[in-house]
Amino acid sequence: MTTPRPGSRAEQRRRTEARILDAATQVFFSAGYDRTTIRAVASAAGVDAGLVMHYFGSKQQLYRRVIDAAPVPEIGGTPEQAAEQILATLADRLASAPVASLALLRSMLTNSEAASAASAGIARYEAQIAQAIPADDADLRAAIISAITLGITVSRHLIKSDQLATADRRTSLSCYAPACSRWQPAPTQHAALAETPASAWPG
């Protein structure tokens, strides 16, 4: 794909679209799908509402772009590697709110498109985890791991529960690590990881 030349009209369009998309993500996150308006997104982006419609067509199409921008973590490799990747993803989500993902989660209870997109993303994430689990009930274990991760993210950044909202990231990770240590029939290095003091965690 050709990269737009700096200062060109194509580059200006790309930057404007990115600014609108970022503003839309923030507005959908704070207000939810039903209460978000094109005018509010335009105001947040510092552009005219007509320009938002010109680039994205409708609120629904704009929301679809926000959904598409919500990343699904890549999980793979050995069980140990997959566990490390899950812990690293959670560490990032504890450190800062995954705004695109949270915008989707906030809207999924009232918007069928958001619910469908969230379900599809969660299913892809769980399928990646299941492939790394050497057990007959890998799908169930993957679903439980995914549910715990999702619950922690929602509790910290949306519900803002007293404990999770203010807990030190290293302490939260050390409490979560045992869930990753039970993937295999025999103890692994993650069994030791579960016993690691919070002070030993990075960050």
Buried (B, 14 or more C-beta within 10 A) or exposed (E): EEEBEEEEEEEEEEEBBEBBBBBBBBBBBBBBBEEBBBEBBBBBBEBEBEBBBEBBEEBEEBBBBBBEBBEEBEBEEEBBEBBBBBBEBBBEBBEEBBBBBBBBBBBBEEBEBBBEBBEEBBEEBBBBBBBBBEBEEBBEBBBBBBEBBBEBBBBBBBEEBEEBEEBEBBBBBBEBBEBBBBBBEEEBEBBEBBEBEBEEBEE
